[in-house]
Structure formats: structure tokens, C-alpha cells
Amino acid sequence: MLAIATPQIAQAEALLVVEADSGKVLQADNATMPWYPASLSKLMTAYVTLKAVKDGRVSLDTLLTVSPTASSQSPSKMGLRPGTQVTVDNALKMMLVKSANDMAVVLAEGIGGSIDGFAGEMNQTAQKLGMTQTSYVNPNGLPADGQITSARDMAILARAIIRDLPEYEYFVHIPSIRFGRRVTQNFNKLIGRYPGADGFKTGFICASGYNLVASATRDGRRLIAVVLGASSGRMRAIRAAQLLDRGFANNGLAWLRPSLGTVNNLVPIDTTPPNLREEMCGAKHKRPASDEDGEDTVASAGASTNGDSGVSFFASGLQAAMPTKPADLLAQPAAASEPVVVYTGPTKTGAALIAAVEADTEKLQPAKRAKGKHTRVAGKKSDAADDAKGDAKNASKSDSSKSDNKPAAKPVRHANAKPDAAAAKPAADKPAAAKPAGKPAAAAKPAAKPKAEKPKAEKPKADAKPAG
């Protein structure tokens, strides 16, 4: 049995599934291997923030201000301008659903005074919880050498959120949010698709691969699955669904399986985290450095859903009992749900909330117009384009395609599309054509142009003279 339980990893991955209540380990593959957490770091940011709310240091209605540092974070982000205010409640929802890096910094500066101060609180909390393999440098998980965790520590943190913050746990399984007219689905593809899915968070940077902490509840039993280093956003969801399926299906046969102890007792591996940058973002892959790449798929994903790793000796006898394969299940659209409205400014309800949503919609509107309008619109509305970076990129592509079409256009259309540019070209030609000896001629040309421009005014005079 022990030989059968030996992990067989086809690629660099860390996999772990535990019972939420007891912490009992049901499967562990590379679970104590150090790993870059990426946006899984935001789970600790949420935990520290919500503990501050629970302890009365702040409230969910507390207003926080977007700083230039927060605004300058790399995507994924909301793109709010410096000086914009947002409540703790809305910042948490934006951070956990959209994985907004700027909102993580807003919370860090608002709770801890600075990124460094908040990182200190994160590290103190990790030590208290027994996360001995974890260290934090920033609140959002953007690449940093000192930002390290493990599957073991992520499962410990997920258990702490369930145990210590039950009244705020809804933050980790919001299906989608709506900001203005923009709707963002949760990057955790299990939400709304996998039966009983109720948490937690995704993450991706090139060095870590695609990460996911997921949970699901069936018949009153809750399991936590951790996947680190998956090859795509789709694959991390499939891996997590596999772990959860086996965990739920094997419950009645647990006595046949060798005990793996509890998650806190897993022995850490003393090594450096694997760097998957070349594998994930090398020349063969074109990926954005953002967890928004949730639709990325691997052709073999559906074919590798059985028995790929860990304690899988029950899988062959239980696959037939599964109603749907994970790959097929996750290919279905998410269950219909009403997006949770998020907005800027103080907490609002009723008519004030409707007005706030309309105001945020107006802020986003110029960037959307820029897609089909003139180049100058996108340029002048740079603040709105910054608020929706993806839309601005599309706008710039649209503008470049327009400029490519202009040489084929007729002069009249060219003048209508670019009056400033059309005026600038003659101005540029005149100095080039004017030579030192030709200055009088240059003066004569303007004199000749008025005559050509006023033929009607001069002709009557010419006609009047012969008549006299």
C-alpha cells in the first residue's frame, strides 16, 4: 500500500487535500515544497484585514484612499486614480474576486500604515497560525524573492479563515462583481460549477505557475484542496476538482488508507522554491503576467483527469460513480447569479447606491468610447483609459488600425479624419520648399492664394471697368 501511495508527479506541482474541521490529510504531493504564492498572498491580506475589523480597529465602512503607490501596481487591478476613496468592504470584494493588486495595497496602507508595516503584520499572523514555511514582502503576491509559502501553509490559512472568521467567510466565494457596467467573474472556476464549491482564491505569476486554494462542502463535510504550479487556469481547476472528488468519494474507505496525519504535522522540505518562469512564460508561451489569464487551456487537460498523482489507488474503482468528469463539469457555464455591486466612495444604499453606480459608469464610459472614436479621444481621456487598462489597449489597437487605413483613403476622408495632421503637413512642406533666395517668392505665393480664394470678389470689379 505504501508503494501505491507514493506520489508520481508528471510535472512540477504541489497538491494537497485536507478536511477543514480536523485538518486530516487525505492526499499530499510535494505539500511542503516551498513555493511562490502569487495572488494567494491576498488570502493573508484578507485575513489580517478582517481580523482588524473583528477586533474593532476599523470597520467595513471605513474609507481608504488610493495612493500613487497603489495606483502604480501591475495588473490585475481596478485602475482607480490616486485620491479615489473606497470602503474596506468594497476593496476586499475587488481584491478577492478580480484579484486586484491595487486594492491589496490600499488595504495594506490603510490597515498597516505602509506596505512594509502591513507585511510585518502578515508575517506575525503567519507565525501564530503555524505557517512556518511562509514569509511575506508585499500584500498582493507580485514577484519578490522573499514571498514564499507552501501547500501545507495555504491549507492552514484556509482553515483559519473558516475557523476564525465565519461571519466574513462570504468574501471568499463571491461569484462575480459589477463595477459600473463592467462585470468580472471570479477567477476560481469551481465557483458556480463544482457542486458545493465555497472558496477561496487563485494566483499566478510566471515563477509559480497557476495556483488555487479551493474548498467545497457536501453532506456537512468540508474539504480544502490546494494546487500549486498547474500548467493553466483551467488545469488548476481540474486538479482541485480531482482532489475534492477523491476526498469525498473515499470517505467510506478511509480505514483502508495509510494515515498521513494532520496538515500541521507535515514535515517541511528545506529547499528553494522551483522557478517555472521558462516553462510558463518562455518563448513558446505568450501569457500576461496576471491572474486574469483564467481562460488559458491545455489540450490534454481533459485526458489527464484520472490517477495523475498521490494517493490514487481508489480512483479506478470510483471514477464510474462520479456524475461528471471535472473537465466536462468545468467546461459548463457558471450557474446564474446576480453580480455583487462594488463602487467608490462611502457606503451607500437605495437611491444613493444607484447614483454611485451611475457615477462609476460615467467614469468608465470615455474609455469605452475610445474603442470606436478618434485617436485624440483615447489620448485626452487617459485617466479613464487608466481606469480600464484592457479597454485602453483595445482602443490603441483600434487607433493604429485607423492610421493604417488612412493612406488608402481619399484626401477628403483623410482631412476629415485628421484635420490637425492635414494642416500640419502643408506647414511642414512650406519651410522645406522655401529656399533663402526664394523668400520674396514665398511672400508672393500667399498673395496669389488670396486672389485664387476671392475670384468672385475680383471678377465683379473686372466686369465693372469695361462697362465704364
PAKOLMAR-679416 format. One record per residue (C-alpha): x, z, y; residue number from 1. Coordinates in Angstrom, 1 decimal. Each point is the difference from the previous one (the first is absolute). Layout:
// residues N
+--------+--------+--------+-----+
|   east |     up |  north | num |
+--------+--------+--------+-----+
|      X |      Z |      Y | NUM |
...
+--------+--------+--------+-----+
END
This chain:
// residues 468
+--------+--------+--------+-----+
|   east |     up |  north | num |
+--------+--------+--------+-----+
|    0.0 |    0.0 |    0.0 |   1 |
|    2.8 |    0.8 |    2.4 |   2 |
|    1.5 |   -3.4 |   -0.6 |   3 |
|   -3.3 |   -1.6 |    0.7 |   4 |
|   -0.3 |    1.9 |    3.3 |   5 |
|    3.3 |   -1.2 |    1.3 |   6 |
|   -0.6 |   -2.0 |    3.2 |   7 |
|    0.6 |   -3.7 |   -0.1 |   8 |
|    0.3 |   -1.2 |    3.5 |   9 |
|    0.1 |   -3.8 |    0.5 |  10 |
|    1.1 |    0.4 |    3.7 |  11 |
|    0.9 |    2.8 |    2.5 |  12 |
|   -3.2 |    2.0 |    0.1 |  13 |
|   -1.0 |    3.7 |    0.1 |  14 |
|   -3.3 |    0.9 |   -1.6 |  15 |
|   -1.8 |    3.3 |   -0.3 |  16 |
|   -3.5 |    1.3 |   -0.7 |  17 |
|   -1.0 |    3.7 |    0.1 |  18 |
|   -3.1 |    2.1 |   -0.1 |  19 |
|   -0.9 |    1.0 |    3.5 |  20 |
|   -1.2 |    3.5 |   -0.9 |  21 |
|    2.6 |    1.1 |   -2.5 |  22 |
|    3.0 |   -2.2 |    1.0 |  23 |
|    0.3 |   -0.9 |   -3.7 |  24 |
|    2.1 |   -3.2 |   -0.4 |  25 |
|   -1.7 |   -2.7 |   -2.1 |  26 |
|    2.7 |   -2.7 |    0.5 |  27 |
|    3.3 |   -0.1 |    1.8 |  28 |
|    2.5 |   -2.9 |    0.3 |  29 |
|    2.9 |    0.5 |    2.5 |  30 |
|   -2.3 |    2.6 |    1.6 |  31 |
|    2.9 |    2.0 |    1.4 |  32 |
|    2.1 |   -3.0 |    1.1 |  33 |
|    0.7 |    0.2 |    3.8 |  34 |
|   -2.0 |   -2.7 |    1.9 |  35 |
|   -0.6 |   -1.2 |    3.5 |  36 |
|   -3.6 |    1.1 |    0.8 |  37 |
|   -0.8 |   -2.6 |    2.7 |  38 |
|   -3.5 |    0.7 |    1.3 |  39 |
|   -0.7 |    2.6 |   -2.6 |  40 |
|    1.7 |    2.2 |    2.6 |  41 |
|   -3.2 |   -0.1 |    2.0 |  42 |
|   -1.6 |    2.3 |   -2.7 |  43 |
|    2.3 |    2.7 |    1.2 |  44 |
|   -0.7 |   -0.8 |    3.6 |  45 |
|   -3.7 |    0.3 |   -0.7 |  46 |
|    0.5 |    3.3 |   -1.9 |  47 |
|    2.1 |    1.6 |    2.8 |  48 |
|   -2.5 |   -1.2 |    2.6 |  49 |
|   -3.1 |    1.2 |   -1.9 |  50 |
|    1.7 |    3.4 |   -0.7 |  51 |
|    0.5 |    0.3 |    3.7 |  52 |
|   -3.7 |   -0.8 |    0.5 |  53 |
|   -1.0 |    2.5 |   -2.7 |  54 |
|    2.3 |    2.7 |    1.6 |  55 |
|   -1.5 |   -0.6 |    3.4 |  56 |
|    3.0 |   -1.4 |    1.7 |  57 |
|   -1.9 |   -3.2 |    0.9 |  58 |
|   -3.5 |   -1.4 |   -0.8 |  59 |
|   -1.1 |   -3.4 |   -1.2 |  60 |
|   -1.3 |   -0.5 |    3.6 |  61 |
|    3.4 |    0.6 |    1.6 |  62 |
|    1.1 |   -2.9 |    2.1 |  63 |
|    3.4 |   -1.4 |   -0.6 |  64 |
|    1.8 |   -2.6 |    2.2 |  65 |
|    1.8 |   -3.1 |   -1.3 |  66 |
|    3.6 |    0.1 |    1.1 |  67 |
|    2.3 |   -2.9 |    0.5 |  68 |
|    1.8 |    1.1 |   -3.1 |  69 |
|   -3.2 |   -0.1 |   -2.0 |  70 |
|   -1.0 |   -3.4 |    1.5 |  71 |
|    3.4 |   -1.5 |   -1.0 |  72 |
|   -0.3 |    0.7 |   -3.7 |  73 |
|    0.1 |   -2.9 |   -2.4 |  74 |
|   -3.2 |   -1.3 |   -1.7 |  75 |
|   -2.3 |    0.9 |   -1.6 |  76 |
|   -1.4 |    1.6 |    3.1 |  77 |
|   -3.0 |    0.2 |    2.3 |  78 |
|    1.9 |   -1.4 |    3.0 |  79 |
|   -1.5 |    2.4 |    2.6 |  80 |
|    1.8 |   -0.1 |    3.4 |  81 |
|    2.0 |    3.0 |    1.2 |  82 |
|   -2.2 |    2.4 |    1.9 |  83 |
|   -3.0 |   -0.6 |   -2.3 |  84 |
|   -1.6 |    3.1 |   -1.2 |  85 |
|   -1.4 |    0.5 |   -3.5 |  86 |
|   -1.4 |    3.1 |   -1.9 |  87 |
|    1.7 |    1.6 |   -2.9 |  88 |
|   -3.0 |   -1.1 |   -2.1 |  89 |
|    0.3 |   -3.7 |    0.9 |  90 |
|    3.7 |    0.0 |   -0.3 |  91 |
|   -0.2 |    1.3 |   -3.5 |  92 |
|   -2.5 |   -2.6 |   -1.1 |  93 |
|    2.0 |   -2.8 |    1.5 |  94 |
|    3.2 |    1.3 |   -1.6 |  95 |
|   -1.4 |    0.5 |   -3.5 |  96 |
|   -2.2 |   -3.1 |   -0.2 |  97 |
|    2.1 |   -2.6 |    1.9 |  98 |
|    3.3 |    1.8 |   -0.7 |  99 |
|    0.6 |   -0.1 |    3.8 | 100 |
|    3.6 |    1.0 |    0.8 | 101 |
|   -0.7 |    0.5 |    3.6 | 102 |
|   -2.8 |    2.5 |   -0.7 | 103 |
|    2.4 |    2.0 |   -2.3 | 104 |
|    2.4 |    0.4 |    3.0 | 105 |
|   -3.0 |    0.9 |    2.3 | 106 |
|   -0.9 |    2.9 |   -2.5 | 107 |
|    3.6 |    1.0 |   -0.4 | 108 |
|    0.7 |    0.3 |    3.7 | 109 |
|   -3.4 |    1.7 |    0.6 | 110 |
|    0.4 |    2.6 |   -2.7 | 111 |
|    3.8 |    0.5 |   -0.2 | 112 |
|    1.0 |   -0.9 |    3.6 | 113 |
|    2.3 |   -2.8 |   -1.2 | 114 |
|    0.9 |   -2.1 |   -3.0 | 115 |
|    2.9 |    2.3 |   -0.9 | 116 |
|   -2.1 |    3.1 |    0.5 | 117 |
|   -2.8 |   -1.3 |   -2.2 | 118 |
|    2.4 |   -1.2 |   -2.7 | 119 |
|    1.3 |    3.6 |   -0.1 | 120 |
|   -3.5 |    1.3 |   -0.7 | 121 |
|   -0.4 |   -2.7 |   -2.7 | 122 |
|    3.1 |    1.1 |   -1.7 | 123 |
|   -0.9 |    3.7 |    0.2 | 124 |
|   -3.4 |   -0.8 |   -1.5 | 125 |
|    1.6 |   -2.0 |   -2.8 | 126 |
|    2.2 |    2.9 |   -1.0 | 127 |
|   -3.0 |    2.4 |    0.0 | 128 |
|   -1.9 |   -2.3 |   -2.3 | 129 |
|    2.9 |   -0.4 |   -2.4 | 130 |
|    0.8 |   -3.5 |    0.9 | 131 |
|    3.7 |    0.5 |   -0.7 | 132 |
|    1.0 |   -3.7 |    0.0 | 133 |
|   -1.6 |   -0.9 |    3.3 | 134 |
|    1.4 |   -0.3 |    3.5 | 135 |
|   -1.5 |   -1.5 |    3.1 | 136 |
|    1.5 |   -1.6 |    3.1 | 137 |
|   -3.1 |   -1.5 |    1.6 | 138 |
|   -3.8 |    0.4 |   -0.4 | 139 |
|   -0.8 |   -3.6 |   -1.1 | 140 |
|    2.6 |   -1.0 |   -2.6 | 141 |
|    1.7 |   -2.8 |    1.8 | 142 |
|    3.4 |   -0.6 |   -1.5 | 143 |
|    2.4 |    2.9 |    0.3 | 144 |
|    2.8 |    1.1 |   -2.4 | 145 |
|   -1.2 |    3.6 |    0.0 | 146 |
|   -3.7 |   -0.8 |   -0.7 | 147 |
|   -0.1 |    0.8 |   -3.8 | 148 |
|   -2.6 |    1.2 |   -2.5 | 149 |
|   -0.9 |   -0.4 |   -3.7 | 150 |
|   -3.2 |   -0.7 |   -2.0 | 151 |
|    0.1 |    3.7 |   -1.0 | 152 |
|    0.0 |    1.2 |    3.6 | 153 |
|   -2.7 |   -2.5 |    1.0 | 154 |
|   -2.3 |    1.4 |   -2.8 | 155 |
|    0.8 |    3.6 |    1.2 | 156 |
|   -1.0 |   -1.0 |    3.6 | 157 |
|   -3.2 |   -1.7 |   -1.2 | 158 |
|   -1.0 |    3.1 |   -1.9 | 159 |
|    0.7 |    2.1 |    3.1 | 160 |
|   -2.3 |   -2.1 |    2.1 | 161 |
|   -2.8 |    0.4 |   -2.5 | 162 |
|    0.6 |    3.8 |   -0.4 | 163 |
|    0.8 |    1.0 |    3.6 | 164 |
|   -2.1 |   -2.4 |    2.1 | 165 |
|   -3.3 |   -0.7 |   -1.9 | 166 |
|   -2.0 |   -0.2 |    3.2 | 167 |
|    2.2 |   -2.8 |    1.4 | 168 |
|    0.6 |   -1.9 |   -3.2 | 169 |
|   -2.4 |   -2.8 |    1.0 | 170 |
|    2.8 |   -1.3 |    2.2 | 171 |
|    1.8 |   -1.4 |   -3.0 | 172 |
|   -2.8 |   -2.1 |   -1.4 | 173 |
|   -1.6 |   -1.7 |    2.9 | 174 |
|   -0.8 |   -3.6 |   -1.1 | 175 |
|    0.4 |   -1.7 |    3.3 | 176 |
|    0.2 |    0.6 |    3.8 | 177 |
|   -1.4 |   -2.0 |    2.9 | 178 |
|    1.9 |   -0.1 |    3.3 | 179 |
|   -2.0 |   -2.1 |    2.5 | 180 |
|   -1.1 |   -3.0 |   -2.1 | 181 |
|    3.1 |    0.2 |   -2.2 | 182 |
|   -0.7 |    1.3 |   -3.5 | 183 |
|    3.0 |    1.2 |   -2.2 | 184 |
|   -0.4 |    0.7 |   -3.7 | 185 |
|    1.9 |    2.8 |   -1.6 | 186 |
|    3.2 |   -1.4 |   -1.5 | 187 |
|   -0.7 |    2.1 |   -3.1 | 188 |
|   -1.8 |   -2.6 |   -2.1 | 189 |
|   -1.4 |    2.6 |   -2.4 | 190 |
|   -2.3 |    1.3 |    2.7 | 191 |
|   -3.4 |   -1.7 |   -0.5 | 192 |
|    1.1 |   -1.8 |   -3.2 | 193 |
|    1.3 |    2.5 |   -2.6 | 194 |
|   -2.7 |    2.4 |   -1.3 | 195 |
|    0.4 |    3.4 |    1.6 | 196 |
|    3.0 |   -0.9 |    2.2 | 197 |
|    0.3 |    2.6 |    2.8 | 198 |
|    3.5 |   -0.1 |    1.5 | 199 |
|    2.8 |   -0.3 |    1.3 | 200 |
|    2.5 |   -2.3 |    1.7 | 201 |
|    2.1 |   -3.1 |   -0.4 | 202 |
|    3.6 |   -0.8 |    1.2 | 203 |
|    2.4 |   -2.9 |    0.2 | 204 |
|    3.5 |   -0.7 |    1.4 | 205 |
|    2.4 |   -2.5 |   -1.5 | 206 |
|    2.3 |    2.7 |   -1.4 | 207 |
|   -2.8 |    1.9 |   -1.8 | 208 |
|   -2.3 |   -2.7 |   -1.2 | 209 |
|   -3.8 |    0.5 |   -0.1 | 210 |
|   -1.0 |    3.7 |   -0.4 | 211 |
|   -3.3 |    1.7 |   -0.6 | 212 |
|   -1.4 |    3.5 |   -0.4 | 213 |
|   -3.5 |   -0.3 |   -1.5 | 214 |
|   -2.6 |    2.3 |   -1.4 | 215 |
|   -3.3 |   -0.3 |   -1.8 | 216 |
|   -2.6 |    2.4 |   -1.3 | 217 |
|   -2.2 |   -0.4 |   -3.2 | 218 |
|   -2.3 |    2.5 |   -1.5 | 219 |
|    1.5 |    2.7 |    2.2 | 220 |
|    3.6 |   -0.7 |   -1.0 | 221 |
|    2.3 |   -1.3 |    2.7 | 222 |
|    3.3 |   -1.8 |   -0.7 | 223 |
|    2.9 |   -0.9 |    2.4 | 224 |
|    2.1 |   -3.1 |   -0.6 | 225 |
|    3.2 |   -0.9 |    1.8 | 226 |
|    1.6 |   -3.5 |   -0.1 | 227 |
|    3.3 |   -0.7 |    1.7 | 228 |
|    1.8 |   -3.3 |    0.1 | 229 |
|   -2.8 |   -2.4 |   -1.1 | 230 |
|    0.6 |   -3.7 |    0.6 | 231 |
|   -3.0 |   -0.6 |    2.2 | 232 |
|   -3.0 |    1.6 |    1.7 | 233 |
|   -2.2 |   -1.2 |   -2.9 | 234 |
|    2.4 |    1.2 |   -2.7 | 235 |
|    0.2 |    3.5 |    1.4 | 236 |
|   -3.8 |    0.3 |   -0.2 | 237 |
|    0.0 |   -1.4 |   -3.6 | 238 |
|    2.7 |    2.5 |   -1.0 | 239 |
|   -1.9 |    2.9 |    1.4 | 240 |
|   -3.2 |   -1.1 |   -1.7 | 241 |
|    1.8 |   -0.2 |   -3.3 | 242 |
|    1.3 |    3.5 |    0.4 | 243 |
|   -3.4 |    1.4 |    0.9 | 244 |
|   -1.7 |   -1.9 |   -2.8 | 245 |
|    2.4 |    1.4 |   -2.6 | 246 |
|   -0.3 |    3.5 |    1.5 | 247 |
|   -3.8 |    0.0 |   -0.2 | 248 |
|   -0.1 |   -1.7 |   -3.4 | 249 |
|    2.6 |    2.2 |   -1.7 | 250 |
|   -1.7 |    3.3 |    1.0 | 251 |
|   -1.5 |    0.5 |   -3.4 | 252 |
|    3.2 |   -0.7 |   -1.9 | 253 |
|    2.3 |    2.1 |    2.2 | 254 |
|    0.9 |    2.3 |   -2.9 | 255 |
|    1.8 |   -3.0 |   -1.7 | 256 |
|    2.3 |   -0.6 |    2.9 | 257 |
|    3.2 |    1.9 |    0.6 | 258 |
|   -0.3 |    2.4 |    3.0 | 259 |
|    1.8 |   -1.2 |    3.1 | 260 |
|   -0.6 |    3.3 |    1.9 | 261 |
|   -1.2 |    0.2 |    3.6 | 262 |
|    1.1 |   -2.1 |    2.9 | 263 |
|    1.9 |    2.8 |    1.7 | 264 |
|    2.2 |    0.5 |   -3.1 | 265 |
|    1.2 |   -3.6 |   -0.2 | 266 |
|    3.8 |   -0.1 |    0.3 | 267 |
|    1.3 |   -1.9 |    3.0 | 268 |
|    2.6 |   -2.8 |   -0.5 | 269 |
|    3.0 |    0.3 |    2.2 | 270 |
|    0.7 |   -3.5 |    1.2 | 271 |
|   -0.6 |   -2.3 |    2.9 | 272 |
|   -3.3 |   -1.9 |    0.5 | 273 |
|   -0.1 |   -3.6 |   -1.3 | 274 |
|    0.1 |   -2.6 |    2.7 | 275 |
|   -2.4 |   -2.8 |   -0.8 | 276 |
|    0.5 |   -2.0 |    3.2 | 277 |
|    1.5 |   -3.1 |   -1.7 | 278 |
|   -2.7 |    0.1 |   -2.7 | 279 |
|   -2.9 |    0.5 |    2.5 | 280 |
|    1.2 |   -1.8 |    3.1 | 281 |
|    2.8 |   -2.3 |   -1.1 | 282 |
|    0.2 |   -3.7 |    0.7 | 283 |
|   -2.6 |   -0.8 |   -2.6 | 284 |
|   -2.6 |    2.3 |    1.6 | 285 |
|   -1.6 |   -0.3 |    3.4 | 286 |
|   -1.6 |    3.4 |    0.7 | 287 |
|   -0.8 |    1.8 |    3.3 | 288 |
|    1.7 |    3.4 |    0.3 | 289 |
|   -3.4 |    1.6 |   -0.1 | 290 |
|   -2.5 |    1.5 |   -2.4 | 291 |
|   -2.5 |   -2.5 |    1.3 | 292 |
|    1.2 |   -2.4 |   -2.6 | 293 |
|   -2.7 |    1.3 |   -2.3 | 294 |
|   -1.1 |   -3.3 |   -1.4 | 295 |
|    3.4 |   -1.0 |   -1.4 | 296 |
|   -0.4 |   -0.7 |   -3.8 | 297 |
|    2.1 |   -0.7 |   -3.0 | 298 |
|   -1.1 |   -2.7 |   -2.4 | 299 |
|    0.7 |    2.1 |   -3.0 | 300 |
|   -1.9 |    3.0 |    1.3 | 301 |
|   -3.1 |   -0.5 |   -2.2 | 302 |
|    2.2 |   -0.7 |   -3.0 | 303 |
|    2.0 |    3.2 |    0.1 | 304 |
|   -2.8 |    2.6 |    0.0 | 305 |
|    0.6 |    1.5 |   -3.4 | 306 |
|    2.6 |    2.3 |   -1.3 | 307 |
|    2.7 |   -0.7 |    2.6 | 308 |
|    1.5 |    3.5 |    0.3 | 309 |
|    0.0 |    3.7 |   -0.8 | 310 |
|   -2.2 |    1.9 |   -2.5 | 311 |
|   -2.1 |   -3.0 |   -1.0 | 312 |
|   -0.3 |    0.4 |   -3.8 | 313 |
|   -3.8 |    0.5 |    0.3 | 314 |
|   -0.5 |   -3.1 |    2.1 | 315 |
|   -0.4 |   -2.5 |   -2.8 | 316 |
|   -2.9 |    1.9 |   -1.5 | 317 |
|   -1.8 |    0.7 |    3.3 | 318 |
|    0.3 |   -3.3 |    1.9 | 319 |
|   -3.2 |   -1.2 |   -1.6 | 320 |
|   -1.9 |    3.0 |    1.3 | 321 |
|    0.9 |   -0.8 |    3.6 | 322 |
|   -3.0 |   -1.8 |    1.8 | 323 |
|    2.2 |   -2.2 |    2.1 | 324 |
|    3.7 |   -0.8 |    0.2 | 325 |
|    1.7 |    1.4 |    3.1 | 326 |
|    1.0 |   -3.5 |    1.2 | 327 |
|   -3.6 |   -1.3 |   -0.3 | 328 |
|   -1.4 |    3.2 |    1.5 | 329 |
|    2.2 |   -0.2 |    3.1 | 330 |
|   -0.7 |   -3.7 |    0.4 | 331 |
|   -3.6 |    0.8 |    0.9 | 332 |
|   -1.0 |    0.6 |    3.6 | 333 |
|   -0.1 |    3.6 |    1.1 | 334 |
|   -3.4 |    1.8 |    0.0 | 335 |
|   -1.9 |   -0.5 |    3.2 | 336 |
|    0.4 |    2.8 |    2.5 | 337 |
|   -0.4 |    0.6 |    3.7 | 338 |
|    3.3 |    0.1 |    1.8 | 339 |
|    0.9 |    3.3 |    1.7 | 340 |
|    0.1 |   -0.7 |    3.8 | 341 |
|    3.2 |    1.0 |    1.8 | 342 |
|    0.6 |   -0.2 |    3.7 | 343 |
|    2.2 |    1.1 |    2.9 | 344 |
|   -0.7 |    2.9 |    2.4 | 345 |
|   -1.8 |    3.3 |   -0.5 | 346 |
|   -2.4 |    0.7 |   -2.8 | 347 |
|   -3.3 |   -1.7 |    0.6 | 348 |
|   -3.4 |   -0.3 |   -1.6 | 349 |
|   -3.2 |   -2.0 |    0.5 | 350 |
|   -0.1 |   -2.3 |    3.0 | 351 |
|    3.5 |    1.1 |    1.1 | 352 |
|    1.4 |   -1.0 |   -3.4 | 353 |
|   -1.6 |   -3.4 |    0.3 | 354 |
|    1.4 |   -0.5 |    3.4 | 355 |
|    3.5 |    1.0 |   -1.2 | 356 |
|   -0.2 |   -2.5 |   -2.8 | 357 |
|   -1.0 |   -2.7 |    2.4 | 358 |
|    2.9 |    0.9 |    2.3 | 359 |
|    2.5 |   -0.2 |   -2.8 | 360 |
|   -1.6 |   -3.4 |   -1.0 | 361 |
|    0.6 |   -1.3 |    3.5 | 362 |
|    3.6 |    1.1 |   -0.2 | 363 |
|    0.5 |   -2.1 |   -3.1 | 364 |
|   -2.1 |   -3.0 |    1.2 | 365 |
|    2.7 |   -1.7 |    2.2 | 366 |
|    2.4 |   -0.1 |   -3.0 | 367 |
|   -2.7 |   -1.7 |   -2.0 | 368 |
|   -0.7 |   -2.6 |    2.7 | 369 |
|    3.7 |   -0.8 |    0.1 | 370 |
|   -0.3 |   -1.6 |   -3.4 | 371 |
|   -1.9 |   -3.0 |    1.3 | 372 |
|    0.8 |    0.0 |    3.8 | 373 |
|    2.9 |   -1.0 |    2.1 | 374 |
|    3.5 |    1.3 |   -0.5 | 375 |
|   -0.2 |    1.8 |    3.4 | 376 |
|   -2.9 |    2.1 |   -1.3 | 377 |
|    2.1 |    1.4 |   -2.8 | 378 |
|    2.9 |    0.6 |    2.3 | 379 |
|   -2.0 |    1.8 |    2.7 | 380 |
|   -1.8 |    2.1 |   -2.5 | 381 |
|    3.1 |    1.4 |   -1.6 | 382 |
|   -1.3 |    3.5 |    0.0 | 383 |
|   -3.1 |   -1.0 |   -2.1 | 384 |
|    2.2 |   -2.1 |   -2.2 | 385 |
|    2.2 |    3.0 |   -0.6 | 386 |
|   -3.1 |    1.9 |   -1.0 | 387 |
|   -0.6 |   -2.6 |   -2.8 | 388 |
|    3.4 |   -1.3 |   -0.9 | 389 |
|   -1.2 |   -2.2 |   -2.9 | 390 |
|   -2.5 |   -1.7 |    2.4 | 391 |
|    2.8 |   -0.6 |    2.5 | 392 |
|    2.1 |   -1.6 |   -2.7 | 393 |
|   -2.9 |   -2.3 |   -0.8 | 394 |
|   -0.4 |   -0.7 |    3.7 | 395 |
|    3.6 |   -1.0 |    0.4 | 396 |
|   -0.3 |   -2.3 |   -3.0 | 397 |
|   -3.1 |   -1.6 |    1.5 | 398 |
|    1.8 |   -0.5 |    3.3 | 399 |
|    3.0 |   -1.6 |   -1.7 | 400 |
|   -2.3 |   -2.4 |   -1.8 | 401 |
|   -1.5 |   -0.9 |    3.3 | 402 |
|    3.4 |   -0.8 |    1.5 | 403 |
|    0.8 |   -2.1 |   -3.0 | 404 |
|   -3.1 |   -2.1 |    0.7 | 405 |
|    0.6 |   -0.5 |    3.7 | 406 |
|    2.5 |   -2.9 |   -0.3 | 407 |
|   -2.6 |   -2.0 |   -2.0 | 408 |
|   -2.6 |    0.8 |    2.7 | 409 |
|   -0.8 |   -2.3 |    2.9 | 410 |
|    1.3 |    0.8 |    3.4 | 411 |
|   -3.5 |    1.1 |    1.2 | 412 |
|   -0.3 |    2.5 |   -2.8 | 413 |
|    3.5 |    1.2 |    0.5 | 414 |
|   -0.7 |    0.7 |    3.6 | 415 |
|   -3.2 |    2.0 |   -0.9 | 416 |
|    1.8 |    2.0 |   -2.6 | 417 |
|    3.0 |    0.9 |    2.0 | 418 |
|   -0.5 |   -0.5 |    3.7 | 419 |
|    3.0 |    2.2 |    0.9 | 420 |
|    2.3 |   -1.8 |   -2.4 | 421 |
|   -1.2 |   -3.4 |    1.3 | 422 |
|    0.7 |    1.1 |    3.6 | 423 |
|    3.4 |    1.3 |   -1.0 | 424 |
|    1.2 |   -3.2 |   -1.5 | 425 |
|   -0.2 |   -2.2 |    3.1 | 426 |
|    1.6 |    2.8 |    2.0 | 427 |
|    2.9 |   -0.1 |   -2.6 | 428 |
|    0.2 |   -3.8 |    0.2 | 429 |
|    0.3 |   -0.2 |    3.8 | 430 |
|    3.2 |    2.0 |    0.4 | 431 |
|    1.5 |   -1.9 |   -2.9 | 432 |
|   -0.9 |   -3.4 |    1.5 | 433 |
|    0.9 |    1.0 |    3.6 | 434 |
|    3.7 |   -0.9 |    0.7 | 435 |
|    2.1 |    1.2 |    3.0 | 436 |
|   -0.3 |   -3.4 |    1.7 | 437 |
|   -3.6 |   -0.3 |   -0.8 | 438 |
|   -1.4 |    2.9 |    2.0 | 439 |
|   -1.6 |   -2.3 |    2.6 | 440 |
|   -1.6 |   -2.0 |   -2.8 | 441 |
|   -1.2 |    3.3 |   -1.5 | 442 |
|   -1.7 |    0.7 |    3.3 | 443 |
|   -1.4 |   -3.5 |    0.1 | 444 |
|   -1.7 |    0.5 |   -3.3 | 445 |
|   -2.2 |    2.8 |    1.1 | 446 |
|   -0.8 |   -2.1 |    3.1 | 447 |
|   -1.0 |   -2.9 |   -2.3 | 448 |
|   -2.1 |    2.3 |   -2.2 | 449 |
|   -2.3 |    1.1 |    2.8 | 450 |
|   -0.7 |   -3.6 |    0.8 | 451 |
|   -0.8 |   -0.7 |   -3.6 | 452 |
|   -2.1 |    3.2 |   -0.2 | 453 |
|   -2.0 |   -0.9 |    3.2 | 454 |
|   -0.9 |   -3.7 |   -0.4 | 455 |
|   -3.5 |    0.5 |    1.2 | 456 |
|    1.0 |    1.7 |    3.2 | 457 |
|    2.5 |   -2.7 |    0.9 | 458 |
|   -2.1 |   -3.1 |   -1.0 | 459 |
|   -2.7 |    0.6 |    2.5 | 460 |
|    2.5 |    0.2 |    2.8 | 461 |
|    1.6 |   -3.3 |   -1.2 | 462 |
|   -3.4 |   -1.6 |   -0.1 | 463 |
|   -0.9 |    1.2 |    3.4 | 464 |
|    3.1 |   -1.5 |    1.7 | 465 |
|   -0.8 |   -3.6 |   -0.9 | 466 |
|   -3.6 |    0.5 |    1.1 | 467 |
|    1.3 |    1.0 |    3.4 | 468 |
+--------+--------+--------+-----+
END
